[in-house]
Amino acid sequence: MKPIYLLFAAALTLAACGGNPFVDTPPVDPTDPTDPGAPVKVDDDVAVNLRSITYDPSGAGSLTMNIDGIVGPTAGVQFTRSNPASDIPGYETYTYQNRLTQRSFIAQVATNSRSTLLASAVSDGGQFNGHFGGGTFVRLGVYNAPTGTFSYAGTYAGIFAPGDASSDLPAGLVANNPYRVQGDALINASFVNNKVDGGVSNRWLLDDTGARVDVNADGVVDDDDQILVDIAFPEMTITANGQFLGDVQVSQAPAPVDGPVIGKVNGVFGGAGATDVAGAIAITPISGTSEHGVFNLPRCGLAGESPLCNPNPLP
């Protein structure tokens, strides 16, 4: 598999697996944004500061990100592959910090076994009352919608700011290392009336070793350290080219009522028969914090399905 280039400001040039390494997106009528051949576009509220990435999965992996902020060269900065043993399942973790006086970043990259979709999110841990981050996704190869209603499930990965100090600089100057977030994601989609919803539950903060964070520093990790609420993606419309965009709310389950809106979710289906779904979110999970997250989920009933696809009925 050759490098994949994602450019927000220009036409997408993608390196796909096998055969001709380039997939050219045909021009579309700009008056018809729901054309099935329309290029996949990430909403600005989710992309935020992320302008482009270059990702090469070969070898140990290579990731360059162009982030609009006080980060590095406009052409992008080279991230370093972190300890694979601490990866969130289904995701590769990369890090970047030019100097201890400057921002510390984590990026998550999610591919899938069918090579239909790629998704990524990045964030620093915060410095000087702000942070930079964002998410992206791209479809690799063909897509067409099936007929029926389907579920997609698996693991969610996010980056949460602020985190731990990266140096012994004074608190007002220090660049923080962000935490990672792991959760369980479920998306339900009806291609009969082109509607989709979903959410993420069981959300935990993880440190750079992959261990759950002892948030209250009492020496034990228990339910008191699970400070991140479940989130919901209420009903959204699936466009003709397989995308969706909507609000992220604090989950009110099981009550069927709207919860507080804390951000945006944007996603896309991929594969022949919509075998997979990927997307990114940008949220404020707790006042004074931020989270950029990503998911890349297989369809239930297909190879690679998650155990979440087969829950046991309650008595």
C-alpha positions as CSV (number, residue, x, y, z in Angstrom):
1,M,0.0,0.0,0.0
2,K,1.5,3.3,-1.1
3,P,1.2,6.6,0.8
4,I,-2.2,8.2,1.1
5,Y,-2.5,12.0,0.7
6,L,-5.5,13.9,2.0
7,L,-5.8,17.5,0.9
8,F,-8.7,19.6,2.2
9,A,-8.1,22.7,0.1
10,A,-7.7,20.9,-3.3
11,A,-8.8,17.7,-5.1
12,L,-8.0,14.5,-3.3
13,T,-5.3,12.3,-4.6
14,L,-5.3,8.9,-2.9
15,A,-3.0,6.0,-3.1
16,A,-5.2,2.9,-2.9
17,C,-4.3,-0.8,-2.6
18,G,-3.5,-2.9,-5.7
19,G,-3.8,-2.0,-9.4
20,N,-3.6,1.6,-10.3
21,P,-2.4,3.4,-7.1
22,F,-4.4,6.5,-7.8
23,V,-8.2,7.0,-7.6
24,D,-9.3,10.1,-9.4
25,T,-12.5,11.8,-8.3
26,P,-14.6,12.9,-11.2
27,P,-15.8,16.5,-11.3
28,V,-19.3,17.1,-10.0
29,D,-21.9,19.8,-10.5
30,P,-21.4,22.1,-7.5
31,T,-25.1,22.8,-7.5
32,D,-25.7,19.2,-6.6
33,P,-23.7,18.4,-3.4
34,T,-25.5,15.1,-2.9
35,D,-24.4,13.6,-6.3
36,P,-23.3,10.0,-5.7
37,G,-20.0,10.9,-7.3
38,A,-19.4,13.9,-5.2
39,P,-16.0,14.0,-3.4
40,V,-16.0,13.2,0.3
41,K,-15.6,16.4,2.2
42,V,-14.9,16.8,5.9
43,D,-17.0,19.6,7.6
44,D,-15.0,22.5,8.9
45,D,-16.5,22.1,12.4
46,V,-14.8,18.6,12.6
47,A,-11.7,19.3,10.6
48,V,-11.1,22.4,12.7
49,N,-7.3,23.1,12.5
50,L,-6.3,19.9,10.6
51,R,-5.6,20.9,6.9
52,S,-4.0,17.7,5.5
53,I,-2.2,14.5,6.3
54,T,0.1,12.1,4.5
55,Y,0.0,8.6,5.8
56,D,2.1,5.6,4.7
57,P,1.2,2.3,6.5
58,S,4.3,0.4,5.3
59,G,7.0,-0.6,7.6
60,A,6.7,1.0,11.0
61,G,4.2,3.6,9.6
62,S,4.7,7.2,8.7
63,L,2.4,10.2,9.4
64,T,2.8,13.9,8.4
65,M,0.2,16.4,9.5
66,N,-0.4,20.0,8.4
67,I,-2.1,21.7,11.3
68,D,-3.1,25.3,11.1
69,G,-1.7,26.6,14.4
70,I,1.6,27.3,16.2
71,V,3.0,23.9,15.3
72,G,5.6,23.8,12.7
73,P,6.3,24.2,8.9
74,T,3.2,24.8,6.8
75,A,4.1,21.8,4.7
76,G,3.4,19.7,7.8
77,V,5.3,18.0,10.6
78,Q,6.5,14.4,10.9
79,F,4.9,12.5,13.7
80,T,6.6,9.6,15.5
81,R,5.0,6.1,15.8
82,S,4.4,5.5,19.5
83,N,4.6,2.3,21.4
84,P,2.5,-0.2,19.4
85,A,1.9,-2.3,22.5
86,S,-0.1,0.6,24.0
87,D,-2.3,1.2,20.9
88,I,-6.0,1.3,21.2
89,P,-7.2,-1.7,19.3
90,G,-7.7,-0.9,15.6
91,Y,-5.8,2.4,15.8
92,E,-2.2,3.5,15.5
93,T,-0.9,6.2,17.8
94,Y,1.6,8.8,16.7
95,T,3.1,11.7,18.7
96,Y,4.8,15.0,18.0
97,Q,6.6,17.6,20.1
98,N,9.3,19.8,18.6
99,R,10.6,21.0,21.9
100,L,9.5,20.6,25.6
101,T,8.7,24.3,25.5
102,Q,6.2,23.7,22.6
103,R,2.9,21.8,22.1
104,S,2.7,18.1,22.6
105,F,0.4,16.2,20.1
106,I,-1.2,12.8,19.8
107,A,-2.7,11.5,16.6
108,Q,-4.8,8.4,16.1
109,V,-5.0,6.7,12.7
110,A,-7.7,4.1,11.9
111,T,-7.7,1.8,8.9
112,N,-9.8,-1.3,8.4
113,S,-9.3,-4.9,7.1
114,R,-11.2,-4.2,3.8
115,S,-9.2,-1.0,3.1
116,T,-12.4,0.9,2.4
117,L,-11.9,3.8,4.7
118,L,-9.2,5.8,6.5
119,A,-9.8,8.1,9.4
120,S,-7.6,10.1,11.7
121,A,-7.8,12.7,14.6
122,V,-5.1,14.8,16.3
123,S,-4.9,17.2,19.2
124,D,-2.3,18.8,21.4
125,G,-2.8,18.8,25.2
126,G,-3.2,22.6,25.5
127,Q,-0.9,25.6,26.2
128,F,-1.6,29.3,26.7
129,N,-5.4,28.9,27.0
130,G,-5.8,27.1,23.7
131,H,-5.2,23.9,21.7
132,F,-5.0,22.8,18.1
133,G,-6.6,19.7,16.7
134,G,-9.1,18.2,14.2
135,G,-10.2,15.1,12.4
136,T,-10.5,13.7,8.9
137,F,-11.6,10.7,6.9
138,V,-11.5,9.5,3.3
139,R,-13.1,6.8,1.3
140,L,-10.8,4.4,-0.5
141,G,-12.2,2.8,-3.6
142,V,-15.9,2.1,-4.5
143,Y,-19.0,2.8,-2.6
144,N,-22.6,1.9,-3.2
145,A,-25.6,1.8,-0.8
146,P,-27.3,-1.5,0.1
147,T,-31.0,-1.9,0.8
148,G,-32.0,-2.5,4.4
149,T,-31.0,-1.5,8.0
150,F,-27.6,-2.3,9.4
151,S,-25.5,-1.9,12.5
152,Y,-21.8,-1.0,12.7
153,A,-19.8,-1.5,15.9
154,G,-16.3,-1.4,17.4
155,T,-13.9,0.8,19.2
156,Y,-13.7,4.6,19.3
157,A,-10.5,6.5,19.9
158,G,-10.1,10.1,20.9
159,I,-7.6,12.6,22.1
160,F,-8.5,14.7,25.2
161,A,-7.0,18.0,26.4
162,P,-5.7,19.0,28.8
163,G,-3.6,16.1,30.2
164,D,-0.4,15.9,32.1
165,A,2.5,18.4,32.0
166,S,5.2,17.5,29.6
167,S,8.0,19.3,31.5
168,D,8.8,21.0,34.7
169,L,8.0,24.5,33.3
170,P,5.7,26.6,35.5
171,A,2.1,25.7,35.2
172,G,1.3,28.9,33.2
173,L,3.9,28.1,30.6
174,V,3.9,24.3,30.3
175,A,2.8,22.3,27.3
176,N,0.5,19.5,28.3
177,N,0.5,16.0,27.0
178,P,-3.0,15.1,26.0
179,Y,-4.7,11.9,27.2
180,R,-6.2,9.3,24.9
181,V,-9.8,8.2,25.0
182,Q,-11.2,4.7,24.4
183,G,-14.8,3.8,24.1
184,D,-17.4,1.4,22.5
185,A,-19.1,2.8,19.4
186,L,-22.4,1.7,17.7
187,I,-23.9,3.2,14.5
188,N,-27.3,2.2,13.1
189,A,-28.2,3.0,9.5
190,S,-31.3,2.6,7.4
191,F,-30.7,2.8,3.7
192,V,-34.4,2.5,3.2
193,N,-35.0,6.1,4.2
194,N,-31.4,7.2,4.4
195,K,-31.2,7.8,8.2
196,V,-28.4,7.2,10.6
197,D,-27.8,7.6,14.4
198,G,-25.4,6.2,17.0
199,G,-23.2,7.0,19.9
200,V,-20.2,6.1,22.1
201,S,-20.3,4.6,25.6
202,N,-17.8,3.2,28.2
203,R,-15.4,6.1,27.6
204,W,-12.2,6.1,29.6
205,L,-9.1,8.3,29.7
206,L,-5.9,6.4,28.9
207,D,-2.3,7.5,29.6
208,D,0.7,7.0,27.3
209,T,1.1,3.3,28.4
210,G,-2.5,2.5,27.5
211,A,-3.6,2.2,31.1
212,R,-6.7,3.9,32.4
213,V,-6.0,7.2,34.2
214,D,-6.4,7.5,38.0
215,V,-8.2,10.8,37.7
216,N,-8.8,11.4,41.4
217,A,-5.2,10.2,42.3
218,D,-6.5,7.9,45.1
219,G,-4.2,5.0,44.1
220,V,-7.0,2.9,42.5
221,V,-8.7,3.0,39.2
222,D,-12.5,2.5,39.6
223,D,-15.8,3.9,38.5
224,D,-15.0,7.2,40.2
225,D,-12.3,7.8,37.5
226,Q,-14.7,7.4,34.6
227,I,-15.4,11.1,34.2
228,L,-16.4,11.1,30.5
229,V,-20.1,10.8,29.8
230,D,-21.7,8.6,27.1
231,I,-22.4,10.6,23.9
232,A,-25.1,10.3,21.3
233,F,-25.4,11.1,17.6
234,P,-29.1,11.7,17.1
235,E,-30.8,11.1,13.8
236,M,-28.9,12.4,10.7
237,T,-29.5,12.1,6.9
238,I,-27.3,9.9,4.7
239,T,-26.5,11.8,1.5
240,A,-26.4,10.2,-1.9
241,N,-22.7,10.0,-1.7
242,G,-22.9,8.2,1.7
243,Q,-22.0,11.0,4.1
244,F,-23.7,12.3,7.3
245,L,-23.3,15.3,9.6
246,G,-25.0,16.1,12.9
247,D,-24.8,17.1,16.5
248,V,-23.0,15.2,19.3
249,Q,-25.1,15.3,22.5
250,V,-24.7,14.1,26.0
251,S,-26.5,10.8,26.1
252,Q,-29.8,10.8,28.0
253,A,-30.3,7.1,27.6
254,P,-32.8,5.5,28.1
255,A,-34.9,8.7,28.0
256,P,-35.8,9.5,24.3
257,V,-35.1,13.2,24.7
258,D,-32.4,15.6,23.4
259,G,-29.4,16.1,25.6
260,P,-27.0,19.1,25.7
261,V,-25.2,19.6,22.4
262,I,-21.4,19.4,22.9
263,G,-20.1,19.3,19.4
264,K,-20.3,17.8,15.9
265,V,-19.9,14.4,14.2
266,N,-19.2,13.9,10.5
267,G,-18.8,10.5,8.8
268,V,-19.0,8.5,5.6
269,F,-19.9,4.9,4.5
270,G,-17.5,2.9,2.4
271,G,-17.3,-0.3,0.4
272,A,-19.6,-2.1,-1.9
273,G,-22.8,-2.4,0.0
274,A,-21.6,0.0,2.7
275,T,-19.5,-2.6,4.5
276,D,-17.9,0.0,6.8
277,V,-18.4,3.4,8.3
278,A,-15.8,5.9,9.5
279,G,-16.0,9.4,10.9
280,A,-14.6,12.0,13.3
281,I,-16.0,14.2,16.1
282,A,-15.0,17.5,17.7
283,I,-16.6,18.0,21.2
284,T,-16.3,19.7,24.5
285,P,-17.0,16.8,26.8
286,I,-16.5,18.8,30.0
287,S,-16.4,22.6,30.4
288,G,-12.8,23.8,29.8
289,T,-11.8,20.6,27.9
290,S,-11.7,19.4,24.3
291,E,-11.8,16.1,22.5
292,H,-11.1,15.2,18.9
293,G,-12.1,11.6,18.1
294,V,-12.3,9.1,15.3
295,F,-14.0,5.8,14.5
296,N,-13.7,3.2,11.7
297,L,-16.3,0.4,12.2
298,P,-17.1,-2.8,10.3
299,R,-20.7,-3.8,9.6
300,C,-22.2,-6.4,11.8
301,G,-22.5,-9.8,10.2
302,L,-19.4,-9.3,8.1
303,A,-15.8,-10.4,8.6
304,G,-14.2,-8.5,11.4
305,E,-17.5,-7.7,13.2
306,S,-17.2,-6.6,16.9
307,P,-18.5,-8.6,19.8
308,L,-20.8,-5.6,20.4
309,C,-22.8,-6.9,17.4
310,N,-24.0,-9.9,19.4
311,P,-25.3,-8.8,22.9
312,N,-27.1,-11.2,25.1
313,P,-30.8,-10.5,25.7
314,L,-31.8,-9.5,29.2
315,P,-34.1,-12.0,31.0
